[in-house]
Amino acid sequence: RALKMPAPELEGTTADIDTNISAKTMQTLKFLKDYDFVVAHFNGSDEAAHRYDYRGKADFITRIDREFIGPVMQEVMQPLKIVICGDHVTSCVTGRHSADKVPVIAAAVNYDNNVPVIGTYHDIHKFLMGASD
């Protein structure tokens, strides 16, 4: 909202592990038709970690892969850059946020060129904003 990006309220989205991932998938696919930049936010893994529920956290991440990432990558035919990362780390052992490094995954779908190694936030910026050849 601070960036003036649309943030629709989707049915069944709860910001927890029971959120409606399919609704987020469908909205993301709709937005990708009209926007060059789309953010999809999932909070369930953070909430599970706050409850010390490592299995729930892992299961939720698996659901995101199966119900969001897979369908988006199968549906999109145009070149698409994807960055998957957290905004912080939450430990299932302590149930608290930590200062650990946040894992980042980057993928270039429907591109001929290679994805660079992501080491810092500057690399993410270069990846997203770089030439799309």
N, C-alpha and C positions, 0 to 999 in steps of 0.2 A: 504494500500500500504506500509505503514511503517513496517508492520509485514510480508511483502512479500506474503500476501494472494492475490489470484486472485480477481480482482475487475472489472468484465466485464461491458462494457457499454451496457445497455439494451434499446431497442427501447421504446420510450414513457416515460422513467423515467425522471422526471422533477425536483425533489427535492421540489415539492409543492403538494398541495392537488389534482392536476389533474394527478399525477404520475400513471404509469401503474403498479398497485399492482400485477396483474396477472403475468406479466413478472418476477417480483421479486419472486413470489411464485414458478413458474416453475424453475427458476434458483436455488433457494434454494433447491428444491427437487432433482435437478440434482447434486448439490454439496454434499448433504447428502449421496449420493451413494459412493462418493470418499473421503470425508473429515470427520474427527472426530469433527471439530469445524467450524461452519458457522456463519457469522454475516450478518444479513439483516438490513439495515438502512432505516428508513423512516423519512423524514424531514417535511412533510406536516403539522403536528400538530404544529410544531414550527413556521412555516411561517404564518399559520392562526392566531396564538396568537399574532404575531408581528403586524398583521392587526386588532387586537382587535375583532376578529371573533370567539367568543366562540362557536357558533353553527357549524361553519366550522371545528373547532378543534374537537369537539365531533363527528361530522359526519365522519371525516377522521379516527378517532380512531375506530369507528364502522366499517368502510370499512376494516381496517386492520384486525379486528377480523373476519369479514365475508369472505374476499377475500384472507387472508394470513394464519392466525392462524388456522382457521377451516380446510381449505384444507390440510395444512401441517400435522395437527394432524390426519386427516382421512387417509392420504396416507401412512404415515410412520408406518411400522410394527415393526421395531426393537426398542429397548429401546432408548429413546431420552430425554435429559434434555433441558428445555427451560427456558431462563431468558428474561423477557421483562422489559426494563427500559429505561429511558431517559438519555441523557448525561447532562441535566440541566433542570430546570423548566422555562417555559416562561409564564408569566401572561397575560391573555386576557384582564385584567383590565388596566394594564400599558403598555402592548405591549413589555415589557422588560424581559430579563433574571433575575431570582431572586436566592437568596441563599437558598431557601426552600429545604427541603429534597426531593429527587427524589423517586417517588414511584417505587417499584420493585415487580414483580410477578415471581414466580418460579413454574415450573411444571415438574414432572417426568412422561413421557408418556410410557406406556408399561413396567412399573416397578411394583414390588410387594411391595416395601418399601415406606414409607411416605416421603414427601418433608419437609425439615426442615424450621423453621421460618427464614426468611431473615431479619436480623436487621442491618447488616453492609456489606461493600464490602468484608470483610473477610469471611462472611457467604456465599456470592456468590461464592467466590473462593473454599471454602470447598465443596459446593454443586456441582459445576462443576467438580472439580478435585477429589472428593471422590470416594470411591469404588462403582462400578456399580453392586452390588449384588442384 
